[in-house]
Amino acid sequence: MAYEVLARKWRPKTFDDVVGQGHVTRTLANAIEQDRIAHAYLFIGPRGIGKTTLSRILAMALNCEKGPTTHPCGECDNCKGIAAGSDMDVIELDAASNNKVEDIHGVLDQVQFAPTHSRFKIFILDEVHMLSNAAFNALLKTLEEPPPYVKFIFATTEGDKVLPTIISRCQRFDLRRISVGDIVRRLRLICNAEQIAITDDALLAIARGSNGGLRDALSALDQLIAFKGTDLTEADVLAVFGLVSREALEGLAASILQGDVPGILRTVATLDESGKDMRRMTAELLWHFRNLLVCQQAGAELAKQDVTAEQLAVLEAQAKLAPPQRIVEISALLSEMEGKLRAALSVRTLVEMTLIRCARAAKAASLDDVLRRLTALRDQTIRRLAAAAPQGPAAAPAAPRRAAPAAEAPRQAAPTPPSQPPPAEEDDLVADDEEGYAPCALHEPAATPAGTAAPVPAEPLQSSDGQYIDEIVNVTLRLFGGRVLV
């Protein structure tokens, strides 16, 4: 007997077996149970996620001898014929190679005849977006008002290329990419049934490389079995497909968050010398920071839908290394790099420069940090000035504001304002437990000679005191080392 690949051997036979498309299978099952079956369906989604499989399951559910039913038996002649693609009343057409108007005329000719032995005559058109405009237009009238025994099921990977007049005559279902966790669980079920020993990290590596397609994951598993046998590890997956290990990816993300530039350069050099795909590594690193941001903003309950338990533990630990605004900045830099990699002459150089920028963004002070520290320094300076002002009866009261002199009064010389002390030097800064820095003595009052009146204390710091504010800003920038993330 000829060998049957895992993707065909383990193709789902019922709605319950379909992975990751619960919103579609539930709607179709309810429509069958309520006898609200539409005459045309359109399945849209990327490759390998179950569009053709759902089309065949729906055809079996409608034409099963025990149906229409949400659980086709898979044993009757109709179910077996549909699964094998040999049923005369279920016509599968590849629209990519039958895209002319003449091909659609053949379909329209068959519509006129009732099914031979089934309940419905079902037409499944795969890659329907490949039909020409003339072919689409020839199908419009029949698709709008088909005979009661005719059902159309369309599948496509590019729904935006299907004419709106076609979409409006169908019930549209957008299929999702399958999550990593769902793929890992399905692969584990298949490996246990096939008696294949494989580690969890190896399954995770396969799921990451499949890009949300279960068929791609099963094809990769088939290739690994042919390469190594029935005992598989993560190293085997990485060697065959050029993927980056989970530990290396998480270590690189930790180096970025900690600002460890030497560690980043060492990791990139190791990956490049090992022949890893830098473009795939960039995409996976961007996905890691996406999950990190989800973990920070929405919590672990939402983040665990796309990661395993081991990954979730790492995300929760790394979420404490940087605030969300810095994660957003890093993600923006990685997205920018991903768009430039295709045209880059030196991929490694571009990756290194971008990751260094990410590390600097992770450790640079944000604008909120600067404003918070600046506000704290201003308030502490006001308190220092107020505390240093002379107190008690010996202090001369502040002179009231003088009114403008009358026209006939003789002009008086303006009093000389008290001299301001020079700004504090950088050495005046001392550590402070609460804010991390203590304010410098910007304006300490000068000593008052014996027998003279104490000078009028300076008014509290106001927003209009440009000189004071400028000095505080300069001190703050020195505290941050001149690095400010805006």
Secondary structure, DSSP 8 states (H G I E B T S, - for coil): -----HHHHT---SGGG--S-HHHHHHHHHHHHTT---SEEEEE--TTSSHHHHHHHHHHHHH-TT-S-SS--S-SHHHHHHHHT--TTEEEEETTTS-SHHHHHHHHHHHTS--SSSS-EEEEEETGGGS-HHHHHHHHHHHHS--TTEEEEEEES-GGGS-HHHHTTSEEEE-----HHHHHHHHHHHHHHTT-EE-HHHHHHHHHHTTT-HHHHHHHHHHHHHHH-SEE-HHHHHHHH----HHHHHHHHHHHHHT-HHHHHHHHHHHHHTT--HHHHHHHHHHHHHHHHHHHHH-HHHHTTSS-HHHHHHHHHHTTSS-HHHHHHHHHHHHHHHHHGGG-S-HHHHHHHHHHHHHHHHHSEEHHHHHHHHHHHHHHHHHHHHHHS--STTS-----------SSS----------------GGG----TTTSS----SS------TTS----------TT-HHHHHHHHHHHHHHTTT-EE-
